Amino acid sequence: MMSDLDKALSLLPHGPEFRFLDRLTQLDGGRSGEGEYRLRGDEPFLRGHFPGAPIFPGVLLAEAAAQLAGVVAQSDPKIPPLPGLKLTALRNVKILGAVKPGETLRLHAEIAGRMENLVQVKATARVGEAVVLTADLTLSGDRAP
């Protein structure tokens, strides 16, 4: 039986090797959601980012927020999932801190607007109480023929 997270993640194009959500902690489909990713420390990308002082790459912070945003958008009970939904724009991205091995990244995504195949999202990420990312994201799905 598929968990809620597995079901929601199945609506995204990523394989398990490139998922940055371990669990959903809150989901109001089509409106907002919260999730977590624990940086284990054995992820292959940490070997080079940075040797001796590894941190989660900022671009992957944005990717983790986009994955949660996709889960929220694709879980709207009133709108069918958009085929081929992907991150297509980043605006006002601020990386305000680092995530280190052993820490848990807490993500929040809120849908700010939708128009046809476009979804606008406000996202934040925290470690403890410290905000480490704020971003405005645009996701887009394939256009109907």
C-alpha positions as a Markdown table, in Angstrom:
| # | Residue | x | y | z |
|---|---|---|---|---|
| 1 | Met | 0.0 | 0.0 | 0.0 |
| 2 | Met | 1.3 | 3.4 | -1.0 |
| 3 | Ser | 1.9 | 6.1 | 1.7 |
| 4 | Asp | 0.5 | 9.6 | 1.2 |
| 5 | Leu | 4.1 | 10.8 | 0.5 |
| 6 | Asp | 4.7 | 8.0 | -2.0 |
| 7 | Lys | 1.4 | 8.8 | -3.8 |
| 8 | Ala | 2.1 | 12.5 | -3.9 |
| 9 | Leu | 5.7 | 12.0 | -5.0 |
| 10 | Ser | 4.6 | 9.6 | -7.8 |
| 11 | Leu | 3.0 | 12.7 | -9.4 |
| 12 | Leu | 6.5 | 14.3 | -9.8 |
| 13 | Pro | 9.0 | 13.3 | -12.5 |
| 14 | His | 11.9 | 12.6 | -10.0 |
| 15 | Gly | 13.4 | 9.2 | -9.3 |
| 16 | Pro | 14.0 | 8.2 | -5.7 |
| 17 | Glu | 17.7 | 9.1 | -6.0 |
| 18 | Phe | 16.8 | 12.7 | -6.5 |
| 19 | Arg | 14.1 | 13.2 | -3.9 |
| 20 | Phe | 14.6 | 15.7 | -1.1 |
| 21 | Leu | 11.4 | 14.9 | 0.9 |
| 22 | Asp | 11.4 | 12.2 | 3.6 |
| 23 | Arg | 8.0 | 12.9 | 4.9 |
| 24 | Leu | 5.0 | 15.2 | 4.7 |
| 25 | Thr | 4.0 | 16.7 | 8.0 |
| 26 | Gln | 1.0 | 18.7 | 6.7 |
| 27 | Leu | -0.8 | 18.8 | 3.4 |
| 28 | Asp | -3.8 | 21.0 | 2.4 |
| 29 | Gly | -3.9 | 19.8 | -1.2 |
| 30 | Gly | -3.7 | 22.7 | -3.7 |
| 31 | Arg | -3.1 | 25.2 | -1.0 |
| 32 | Ser | -0.1 | 24.5 | 1.3 |
| 33 | Gly | 2.1 | 21.8 | 2.7 |
| 34 | Glu | 5.0 | 21.1 | 5.0 |
| 35 | Gly | 7.6 | 18.4 | 4.8 |
| 36 | Glu | 11.0 | 17.3 | 6.0 |
| 37 | Tyr | 14.3 | 16.1 | 4.7 |
| 38 | Arg | 17.0 | 14.8 | 7.0 |
| 39 | Leu | 20.5 | 15.4 | 5.6 |
| 40 | Arg | 22.0 | 12.0 | 6.5 |
| 41 | Gly | 25.6 | 12.9 | 5.7 |
| 42 | Asp | 26.2 | 9.9 | 3.3 |
| 43 | Glu | 24.7 | 11.6 | 0.2 |
| 44 | Pro | 27.3 | 11.4 | -2.6 |
| 45 | Phe | 27.1 | 15.1 | -3.4 |
| 46 | Leu | 28.4 | 16.0 | 0.1 |
| 47 | Arg | 31.8 | 14.5 | -0.7 |
| 48 | Gly | 32.6 | 17.5 | -2.8 |
| 49 | His | 30.5 | 20.1 | -1.1 |
| 50 | Phe | 32.7 | 20.8 | 0.8 |
| 51 | Pro | 35.4 | 18.2 | 1.9 |
| 52 | Gly | 35.8 | 18.4 | 5.6 |
| 53 | Ala | 32.9 | 20.8 | 6.1 |
| 54 | Pro | 29.9 | 19.4 | 4.2 |
| 55 | Ile | 26.7 | 21.4 | 3.7 |
| 56 | Phe | 23.6 | 20.9 | 1.6 |
| 57 | Pro | 24.0 | 22.8 | -1.7 |
| 58 | Gly | 21.8 | 25.9 | -2.0 |
| 59 | Val | 20.5 | 24.8 | -5.4 |
| 60 | Leu | 19.3 | 21.6 | -3.7 |
| 61 | Leu | 17.5 | 23.7 | -1.0 |
| 62 | Ala | 15.6 | 25.3 | -3.8 |
| 63 | Glu | 15.0 | 21.9 | -5.4 |
| 64 | Ala | 13.6 | 20.5 | -2.1 |
| 65 | Ala | 11.2 | 23.4 | -1.8 |
| 66 | Ala | 10.2 | 22.9 | -5.5 |
| 67 | Gln | 9.5 | 19.2 | -4.8 |
| 68 | Leu | 7.2 | 20.1 | -1.9 |
| 69 | Ala | 5.5 | 22.8 | -4.0 |
| 70 | Gly | 4.9 | 20.1 | -6.7 |
| 71 | Val | 3.4 | 17.8 | -4.2 |
| 72 | Val | 1.0 | 20.6 | -3.0 |
| 73 | Ala | 0.1 | 21.6 | -6.5 |
| 74 | Gln | -0.5 | 18.0 | -7.7 |
| 75 | Ser | -2.6 | 17.1 | -4.7 |
| 76 | Asp | -5.3 | 19.7 | -5.4 |
| 77 | Pro | -8.7 | 18.0 | -5.0 |
| 78 | Lys | -10.4 | 20.4 | -7.5 |
| 79 | Ile | -7.7 | 20.4 | -10.3 |
| 80 | Pro | -6.3 | 17.3 | -12.0 |
| 81 | Pro | -2.5 | 16.8 | -11.8 |
| 82 | Leu | -0.6 | 18.6 | -14.4 |
| 83 | Pro | 1.4 | 16.3 | -16.7 |
| 84 | Gly | 5.1 | 16.9 | -16.7 |
| 85 | Leu | 5.1 | 19.4 | -13.9 |
| 86 | Lys | 8.6 | 20.9 | -13.4 |
| 87 | Leu | 10.4 | 23.8 | -11.8 |
| 88 | Thr | 10.7 | 26.5 | -14.5 |
| 89 | Ala | 11.5 | 29.7 | -12.6 |
| 90 | Leu | 13.1 | 30.9 | -9.4 |
| 91 | Arg | 12.7 | 34.5 | -8.2 |
| 92 | Asn | 13.7 | 36.3 | -5.0 |
| 93 | Val | 15.8 | 33.4 | -3.8 |
| 94 | Lys | 17.6 | 34.0 | -0.6 |
| 95 | Ile | 19.9 | 31.4 | 0.9 |
| 96 | Leu | 20.2 | 32.6 | 4.5 |
| 97 | Gly | 21.9 | 29.7 | 6.2 |
| 98 | Ala | 23.4 | 26.2 | 5.8 |
| 99 | Val | 22.1 | 22.7 | 6.4 |
| 100 | Lys | 24.7 | 20.3 | 7.9 |
| 101 | Pro | 24.7 | 16.5 | 8.1 |
| 102 | Gly | 22.4 | 15.3 | 10.9 |
| 103 | Glu | 20.1 | 18.3 | 10.6 |
| 104 | Thr | 16.5 | 18.2 | 9.5 |
| 105 | Leu | 15.3 | 20.6 | 6.8 |
| 106 | Arg | 11.7 | 21.7 | 7.4 |
| 107 | Leu | 10.0 | 23.0 | 4.3 |
| 108 | His | 6.9 | 25.0 | 3.7 |
| 109 | Ala | 5.2 | 25.7 | 0.4 |
| 110 | Glu | 2.1 | 27.8 | -0.2 |
| 111 | Ile | 0.4 | 28.2 | -3.6 |
| 112 | Ala | 0.2 | 31.9 | -4.4 |
| 113 | Gly | -1.6 | 31.6 | -7.7 |
| 114 | Arg | -2.4 | 29.4 | -10.7 |
| 115 | Met | -3.0 | 30.1 | -14.3 |
| 116 | Glu | -3.6 | 27.3 | -16.8 |
| 117 | Asn | -0.4 | 25.2 | -16.6 |
| 118 | Leu | 1.5 | 27.6 | -14.4 |
| 119 | Val | 1.7 | 27.4 | -10.6 |
| 120 | Gln | 3.2 | 30.2 | -8.5 |
| 121 | Val | 4.5 | 29.2 | -5.0 |
| 122 | Lys | 6.0 | 30.9 | -2.0 |
| 123 | Ala | 8.5 | 28.6 | -0.2 |
| 124 | Thr | 10.6 | 28.7 | 2.9 |
| 125 | Ala | 13.0 | 26.3 | 4.5 |
| 126 | Arg | 14.2 | 26.1 | 8.1 |
| 127 | Val | 16.6 | 24.3 | 10.3 |
| 128 | Gly | 15.2 | 24.5 | 13.8 |
| 129 | Glu | 13.9 | 28.1 | 14.1 |
| 130 | Ala | 16.5 | 29.5 | 11.6 |
| 131 | Val | 15.2 | 30.3 | 8.1 |
| 132 | Val | 17.7 | 29.0 | 5.6 |
| 133 | Leu | 15.8 | 29.7 | 2.3 |
| 134 | Thr | 13.0 | 31.9 | 1.0 |
| 135 | Ala | 12.0 | 31.7 | -2.6 |
| 136 | Asp | 9.2 | 32.4 | -5.1 |
| 137 | Leu | 8.9 | 29.5 | -7.4 |
| 138 | Thr | 7.1 | 28.9 | -10.7 |
| 139 | Leu | 6.2 | 25.3 | -11.7 |
| 140 | Ser | 4.8 | 24.5 | -15.1 |
| 141 | Gly | 3.1 | 21.5 | -16.6 |
| 142 | Asp | 2.9 | 20.4 | -20.2 |
| 143 | Arg | 0.3 | 22.4 | -22.2 |
| 144 | Ala | -2.6 | 20.5 | -23.5 |
| 145 | Pro | -2.4 | 19.9 | -27.3 |
